[in-house]
Amino acid sequence: MNILNRNINNLFFIFALSHLIIWTVIPSITNNNLPLDTIEALAWGSNLDWGFNKHPPMSAFFPEIFFQIFGAQDWAYYLLSQIFVLIAFYYVFKLANEILKNIKLSLISVILLESIYFYNFTTPEFNVNVCQLPFWSLVVYYSWKIFVSKKIKFIDCFLIGLFSAIGFLSKYLFIYLLLSVDLLFIYLIFIQKSKKFDFKYYITLEVFIILLIPHFLWLFKNDFVTILYGLKRTGLESSGIIDHIKYPILFLGKQIGILIPFFLLIFLLVKKIKFRINLKDKKLLFLIFINILPIVLMFMTSFIMGSKIRTMWMTPFYLFFGILFVYLFQSQINLKKINSFLYGFLFLFFLSPVLYSFESISQTNKRTDYPGKEMAAKAQIIWSKDFDKEIQFVTGNEWKAGNLSYHLKSRPRWEGFTNNEILNKSSQFICIDDVCLGRY
């Protein structure tokens, strides 16, 4: 059994390493420039704060760490994305081992995720959605440890508070997972009464709130700009009565469409669809709360507010779907007849990078075709004609100015959109179209 476990663990690491190499190398070769969201994150990272005009700070913090190590090397930021994806996969695998008690089924529950395009095709673009992934999986994993423990450990509560705060500071939608986990424990303690309240739970809340205080102060100082941006993206301002029906239906339709390859793999794995929902089954109860409830809450948000739910917002929501469906159908899975499933998995595993490469090479008007290096070189030549000292700041939108900040050798700080206060204080600056470069 130990030899079998070792072999399956090796297969998991081969799968993880293959995923990392493919999704780091392919975009590095086929893209001429980093994607929009990654350039934005790097622009924000050049001038780190506790928040930015669109998002909280963590999606800028991690690329900035990589910039300090690797500089303007595009492959490094594709690698960063895959590291985040694989950390999430690893904790899905760990949780699967603890729930399924079958290492083969645990591996299947992870590789099923390759059928969901959130975890392959879209991952080269490091953004707030990818940034959530490891912390989403970590919060779920340590919530499970508390869920099954008779004696609550301080460290588990502390880690949930820590990872919850980092996840929330990656994107506010992380709150949907936190609400689902909280509702699970409220259900267990006050309704089912199968678990006792423990004052150590307050540790999680205290750590979470303390770590968010600097961001809350920043929000007050900046008129809640990130929250207003998020609300604007939902189309809430122009929402009508029909939108309370239209947007939830569109939301459900998109989720079904996204999951079609996943369910096809399930069909190849399970020859007879048969399962029973038993809410007294604690494992199943946990999986329903952390998989289904966040999606239900998102649907209810769209229904009540008449708001548009953008597809990419759902990126972390399906991380544990593999465990849920393998657990439901485990008695119908015949591992001796798994070849058709493996063929299906391998087909999707290699199809996705092929399609990504084809799209990247065949289409020439994408953000990743933008001549960022060339534009930075031209800006440097224009600057050097008038000034002999290095450029210290750029102003303009995150895309054009962000590309200059990233590609210029001096790595100037991005100071936001046209910043008259900065320009008025500067004795040396030039403006090229809608981007300005200068010294403090």
Secondary structure, 3 states (H helix, E strand, C coil): CHHHHHHHHHHHHHHHHHHHHHHHHHHHHHCCCCCHHHHHHHHHHCCCCCCCCCCCCHHHHHHHHHHHHHCCCHHHHHHHHHHHHHHHHHHHHHHHHHHHCCHHHHHHHHHHHHHCHHHCCCCCCCCHHHHHHHHHHHHHHHHHHHHHCCCCCHHHHHHHHHHHHHHHCCCHHHHHHHHHHHHHHHHHHHHCCCCCCCCCHHHHHHHHHHHHHHHHHHHHHCCCHHHHHHHHHCCHHHCCCCHHHHHHHHHHHHHHHHHHHHHHHHHHHECCCCCCCCCCCHHHHHHHHHHHHHHHHHHHHHHHHCCCCCHHHHHHHHCCHHHHHHHHHHHHECHHHCHHHHHHHHHHHHHHHHHHHHHHHHCCCCHHHCCHHHHHHHHHHHHHHHCCCCCCEEECCCCHHHHHHHHCCCCCEECCCCCHHHHHHCCCEEEECCEEEECC
